[in-house]
Amino acid sequence: MGQQRHFGRYRLLQSYVGWNDEDEERIRRVAPLLQPHLPDLIDDFYAEIRRHPDVGAVITGGDEQISRLKGSLLDWVGDLLSGRYDEEYVGRRWRVGRRHVEIGLEQIYTNAALSRLRAGMLRALGSDWDGDPAGLLEASLSLTKLLDLDLAIIEDAYQVEALARLQRTERLATMGQVAGGVAHELRNPLNVMKTSVYYLLNARNPTPEKVVEHLRRIERHVELADGVITTLTSFARMPTPEIRRVPLDRCLREALELSQVDDGIVAEIVCPPGLPPVLADLNQLRIVFGNLIRNARDSMPLGGRLSIEAVPIGDDVDVTVADTGGGIEPEVLARIMEPLYTTKARGLGLGLAIVRAILDKIQGQLGVTSEPGQGSRFTVRLKAAPGPDGGIES
């Protein structure tokens, strides 16, 4: 199926450059003129490669490999001049492009090499041509179109294979990054649970209070581990939101309560009277504000002030979560919403990525301003729910 697709693409390119049966016939006629010159052209081709270290670096087998490559190139040019440009022909050209990726040859060198080969073939054709100048011009144009088509299909294959390899490399890197983050996040609670289990199994006559303490410890760290897994699954498979009219005051208070803000942090929620509800999924909106509140909390390990304020703005409602923490450096600020990017010793770097994913599905927006030493302000913009008469509730 892939080869058929490549051939269809090649036929499209033929149409684009105006290739036709007359071009094919001209190539068959000039092939006998060019065949005697091919060995010299190929010797020149590889002699030039030897003069360029960047290209020659991919040839690691010395003279023996070059001898094999000369034979392959001779077959390739013979194929080029055969006048048969079918599906199998295109498949062979496609494999050339893939092979260049495998050996690490940059595509620019293929372009330059074909230019050199083209020049040599056109000179050879001109030196042995015994017909009229107009015929030589037409034959030269057909040969040029044919080489351009070969270069296009080889370059297409090169780009497809190079992109596939890059994507595989990026996926593996991402998997490694995620695996490292998950291992780090799960190892700590597992170690705590292991210690408590060891105590419960080996302690002699533990007091009931100690037993309860360790059981609660295990329970708490099971919840932490479950939270890591939930975060990953939430990011990988965010459900379609069930959009309803959500009262912001209630949503914000629930998110704050679930986020366990430390006693050293003064938290305040400000929702003006008559604030309209917003269009969102209540459960997902709790995740949005929960992540923002926990980020603000974590930025103030020595205590501070957490302010959550909702303000109607036209047909929208802005909710700002502000802290008095250490702020965010500009180079970090530019990347904090990237998945898996984090500056925390513990964390997967998915919190803000999840926030954006949720907001994107409900036509919401997320903005952030921050200065080092001055704290940060994250602003969520949501669509206000229309009132009974179709207008925004007041």
Secondary structure, 3 states (H helix, E strand, C coil): CHHHHHHHHHHHHHHHHCCCHHHHHHHHHHHHHHHHHHHHHHHHHHHHHHCCHHHHCCCCCHHHHHHHHHHHHHHHHHHHCCCCCCHHHHHHHHHHHHHHHHHCCCHHHHHHHHHHHHHHHHHHHHHHCCCCHHHHHHHHHHHHHHHHHHHHHHHHHHHHHHHHHHHHHHHHHHHHHHHHHHHHHHHHHHHHHHHHHHHHHHCCCCCHHHHHHHHHHHHHHHHHHHHHHHHHHHHHCCCCCCCEEECHHHHHHHHHHHCCCCCCEEEEEECCCCCCCEEECHHHHHHHHHHHHHHHHHCCCCCEEEEEEEEEECCEEEEEEEECCCCCCHHHHCCCCCCCCCCCCCCCCCHHHHHHHHHHHCCCEEEEEEECCCEEEEEEEEEECECCCCCECC
